[in-house]
C-alpha cells in the first residue's frame, strides 16, 4: 500500500486560455501525479458538470475557484491516507461525497482532476506511463489515427452544419505512415480550398480548414480530390462529426440547414447518400443528443457505424440504452464526460466487450495532459480521433502516437480486418 500524503489544487489555463482546475497528488514515497480537468468547446447536456464561479468580473465568469475550494476542503481530506493504487475505491468515494448524477455539488471538473492525478501518481510509483500501468498485459497493437481536416461553421458567408469532416488512413502498417498521409492530405487540401474559394483558406473552429461550402457533398468531393491527387485513394476512409445538437432547434423539433429547417428524415437521407458515395468509417452524433429512436433509425438506414459523443457522453447508462435499442455501435471516449476514470473505463469496456467501437478524443482547447489516448492504448482501442495537424494542442496527439509506436514496436490496427468496419469493403 502506498498512501496519498498530499493533495494540492490550483487554477491554470487550458489551450484556449480558459481557467481549469489542476491537481497534484503526492504519495508517501514522494511520487507526483499532476492533472488538469479538460472540458470541451461544445458540451453535451449529459456530461458531468463543470463548476465555474459565474462572476462576470473574473475571467468572464469562467474561473474555477469554487471547484478548487471543493478539492482542498472536501476531496483532499477524504482521500488522504488512501492507497494510490486503488483507483476505484478513491473514485467511488468521491462520487459518494458528491452524491449527484452529474457531480453538480462538488463539480465534475474537481472530481475528474483528482481522479486523473491519482492515476498518474499510481503510474509514477510503478515507474510506468499510464498506458502500461493500466494495461492488463502486453499491448499488441496501436490505434489508427483519424484527423479532422475541414470544420463546419460560418465561413465565406456560408454555414456548414456538420462540425467536422475527417480522414482515416488504412492499409498501412505504421502510425508514422498514417500521420504522413494525414499531414500531406491536410496541406494539399488547403491549396484546393484556396482555389475553390478564391482566397486564403480560413482556419476552422477545430484547427481544420473552414468549410468552403454549405453542401457536405461538395466538401467531401474536395477532400476526396485531395486524397486522389496524392495517390491515397484505396487507403483512406472518411468520417463525420455532425454535432447535430448544435444546429437542432428544440422548440421547432427541426434542424437548421442551409438557410431552412429540415426534419430528421432529411438528415438521415443526407447521411445515407454520403455513406453511399464515400467509404465513411463512422458518423458521430448524427442527430440531436436525446433522439434515441432517431439514432436507431439512422443505424438501420445509413451504411456506416453510428457513434455517440454528446449522445452518449461516456455514460454507462446511456451506452446501455443505446446498445439495447440498436441506436449506436460506437462511442467517442472522453473520460471527463463521465467525471472519473473508473466510470469512463467501465463504459469503454462495456462497449468493447461487445465488439463495438471506442474512439478516444481530446476536447477542443483541452489540457495537453488529457489522458484519453493513454487509457485507450491500455484498453486496446482500434481508432483514435485527433485534431487537424497544426497548433501544439493538436499535434501533441500525433506526437504521442509516434512516440508510443516507437516504444512498443507494434503495428497499428488494420481497420479493414475489423468486423465493425465490414461495410467499407462494399
N, C-alpha and C positions, 0 to 999 in steps of 0.2 A: 504494500500500500504506500502510495506517495501522496501526502496530504497537500491540499491547497493552503498556502500560508498568507497569500496577499492577493487582493483584487483591486485594481485601480481603474478609474474611468475618466475620460476627458472628451471634449468636443474637438473634432478635427474636420477637415473638408473632404468631400468626395471629388470625383473627376469633373463634376460640373460646378464646383465651388459651393455646394450645399453642405450645411453642417450635418455631421453624423456622429454617433456615439462610437468611441473606440475604447476597448477594454484590454488591460494587461492581467493575465492570470499567472501567478508565480507559485512554484512548488517548493516544498521544504528542501529539495536538492538544489534549488536555485535556477531551475529551468523556467523559461518565459514563453508564454503564448500570447500573441497580440492579434486582435481582430477588430475590424470596423463593421458597422451594420449597413451594408449596401441597401439601397432602395432604387426603384425604377423611376423613369420619367412618366410612364403610363402605369398606373397601379390598379390591379384588379380589386373589385369590391369585396372579394373573399380572401384577401391576403391578411396576414397578421398585421395589426395596427401599428403604424409609425407614429409614435408620440412626439409631437412638436409643441413648442411653447405657445405659439399663436400670438406673440407680441409683435405687432407690425413695426415697431421701432427697433427691433433687433433682428437682423438678417431677414427682414420682411416676414417675420413670423415663423421662420424655418429653424430657429435654434432648437437644440435638444437638451437643454439644461435640466428639464424635468425628468427626462429619461436617465440622465447621468445621476441625478439625485436618487432615483429609484435603484440604480445599480449600487451606489455607495451605501444607501441606508437600508435596503431590503434584500437585494440579491446577494451582495457580498457577504454580509453576516451569516446568511443561510447556508452558503456553500463552503465557507472557511472550515478547514479540517476534513472535508470530504476527499475521497480518493479521486485524483485527477483522471485516473484510468477508467472510472466508472461513469462514462458519458451519459448513459441512460438514466442512472439514478439522479445525477445532477440536473439533467434536463427535466425529468419528471417532477423534481422538487420545485423548480422554477415555474413550471406550468401550474402546479397546485397553488403556489403562492399568489399567482395572478388570478386564477380561478375563472377566467372568461374564455369563450370560444376563440376570440381573435386577439387575446392578450391586450385588451384595452385598458386595464388598470395600471399595469407597470410599463406597458409599451412593448410591442413585438420587437422593436429595434433594440431596446435594452436587453431583453432576454436573449435575442439572437447573437448580439455581440459577445455576451458572456459564453454562450454555448460554443461558438467557434473558437474563442480564445482558449477554452478548456481543451478542445480537440487539438489545438496547436501545441499547447503545453504538454499534453499527453504524448504527442508525437516527438516533441523535443526531448522528453525524458527517455524515450526509446531510441534516440539518435536516428530518427527516420523522418522523411517527409510524410505528410498526411496520407497521400495515396498509398504508400507502403504500410503505414501503421493501420489503416482501416481495411486493407485488403485481406481476404480470408486465406490467400495463398499466393503463388506466383501470378503475375499479371501477364496473360498470354498474348494480348494484342492491344493496340491503341485505337482510340476513337478516330473516325474520319472527320475532318473539319468541313463545315459548311460556312458560308460567309454571305452576309448581305452585301449587295452591290448597288442597288437602286432603292431609294427611300421614297415613300409616299409623303403627302403633304401638299402645300401650295407653293408652286414654283412656276416662273414664267407665265403667271396669270392663270394657271390650270391647277386643279386639285385632284390628285390621285388618291383614291380612298384607301387602297391597300398600303400597309405600313412598310413592308419590306419584301423585296424580290431577292432571292438567294441562289447561289450556285453551290453544288456539291460534287466535287471530283470523285471518280470511281475508276476501278480497273488499274490502279497503280498501287505499288506495294508500300511506299513510304509516305509519311506525313510530309517530309521535305518536298517530295514531288507534288503532292496536293497543294501545299502552300504556294509553291511556284506557279502552278496553274491558276490558282485564285488571284494572286497578285498580278500576273500578266493579263488575265482576263479583265480585272478591275480597271487597270490603267488604259488598256486598249478601249474598253467600253467608254471611258471618259472622253476619249477622242471622238468616238461615234456620237456620243451625246452632244458634244460641242458642234459637230457638223449638222446634226439633226436640228439643234436649237438655233444655230447661227450665232452663238456667243459662248462665252466661258461657262462651263457647267457649274451649276450651284452645288454646294455641299449640303447634303441632306441632314435631317434631324438625327440620324444614327450613323453618321460619318460616311454613308454611301453617296452616290450621285443623286441629286434631286431629280425626281421623275420628270422627264420632258413631255409626258403625255398623260391625260387623264384616262386613257384607254389601256387597261392592263395587257391586252393583246399586243398593242404597239410597243409597250415596254418590253414584253417578253420577246418579241421579234428582234428588238435591238440587242438584247442580251444574247440571244441565240446567234445573231450575226457575229458578235464579238467572239463567241466560242468557236464558231465555224472558221472565222478568219485565222485563228491561231491553231487550227487543226485539232481542237479538243472535242469535236463532235463525236459522240460514241463513248466518251469518257467523262461526260458531265451531265449530272442530273440537276434539277431545279427544285426550289421550294418557295413557298409564300407564307408570309405572316400577314394575314388580313387585318388583325387587331380590330375586328368588326364592332366591338363595343364603342370604339372611338367615333364611329360615324353612324351609330344607331340612335334614332330618335325614339326614346321610350314612350313619350306622350303619343306619338303617331303610330308607334309599332312598326316603323319603316326605316329603311336605310337611306342616308343621303348619298346620291350617286350622280355625278356629272351634272349637277345643277337641278336634279329632280329627286323624287323619292321612289324607292322600289321596295318590293317585299322580299322575304327570304327565298322564295322560289326563284326569283330573278337572280339573286346572288349565287344560289346553288347552281343555277344554269350557267352562269359565267364561269364558275369554278370547274364545272364538268367539261365545258368547252376548252378551257385552258389545259386541263389534265389530258384531254383527248389529243390536243395538238402538241404538247411538250411532255417529256419524261419528268413529271413532277413527283419527287420522292415523298414529300409531305406538305400539308397545308395546315397552318396554325391559326387557331381562333377564327374559324370560317364564319361564325355567326355570333350574335350577341351572347354574352357570357352566361345568361340564365336560360337560354333556349336549349334545354336538353333534348327535346323532341326534334328540334331543327338539326342539331348535331347528328342525331341518329339518322335522320333523313339524308343529310349530306354524306354520311359514312356509307350509305347504301348507293347513292347516286353518283358520287364522284370517285373516279378510279385512281385513288391515292390513299395515303394514310392521313386521316384527320387527327390532328394533335391539339391538345388543350394547353393554353398558357393562362390567361385570365379566366378561362373556362374552368380549369381545374385547380389552379393556384397551389400546386404541390400539396394538395389536401387529400388525405386518405378517404374521407367520407365522400367527397365529390368524385374522386377517381373510382371508387367502388360503384357509385351510382352510374357513372358514365359507362363503365365497362359492362355492367349488368344490362344497360339499355342498348348497348352497341353504338354508343354515341362518340366514342373516341378509341383509337388504337395506339395512342401515344400521348406523351406528356412532356412539356417543357419543364426542366428541372431547375427551380430557383429556390434554394433552401430558405432564404429569408422570407419567402411567402408563407412557409409553414411556421417559422418562428424559432424552431430548434433543429439541430442536426438530427436528433433521434427521430422526430416526426417526418422530416424530409426523407431520410434514408428508408424509413418504414414504407412510405408511399412509393418511392422508387422501386423498392424490392417487390412490392405488390404488383406493379406493372411488369417488371422484368421477369418475374416468376411465371407470367402468363404469355411470355414471348412478345410483349408489347414494347413500343419504342419509348426510351427515356433520353431526352436531349438536354444536356446541361447548357445553360445560357447565363451570361453575366447580365447585370442590369445596366441600362443606359445611364452612363455617368456614375456608375457604382465605384466602389473602392478597388484599388489594384490587388488587394489581398483576398478578394472574394473567393471562396474555396470550392465553388460548384464543380469546376473541371477536375480538381484533385479528387473530390469524392467520387465523381463519375468514373474516373480511371480505376479507382479501387473497386467499384461495383461492377465494372465491365460493360459500361455503356458503349453503344455502337457508333453513335454520331454525336458531334458536338456543334454548337452554334456560336459563331464569333461575330464580332462587328466587322465592318469593312476594314481593309488593311491600311489604315492610316490613323494617326493620333496614338499617343502612348497607351491609353486605356484599351484600345482595340488590338494593337499589335502585341500587347502583353500576352493575350490569349494564344496567339500564334507562336510566340516565343516559348511559352510554357510547353506547348505540344512538341516543339522541336527539341527542347532540352530533354524532356522525358523520353522521347523517342530514342535519342542517343543513349540515355542512361539504361533503358530497358532492353534496347536492341531487338525490338519486336516489330512486326509489320502492322500496318493499320488494317482496320476492318475492311473486308471486301463486301460492300453493301449488296452487290448483285447476288451473293450467295445466301443472303438472309431471307427467310420466308416472308418477313414483314414487307419486303420490297419486291415481291414476286411480280407485282403489276408493272414494274419497269422493264421487264423482259418482253412485254407485248406491245 
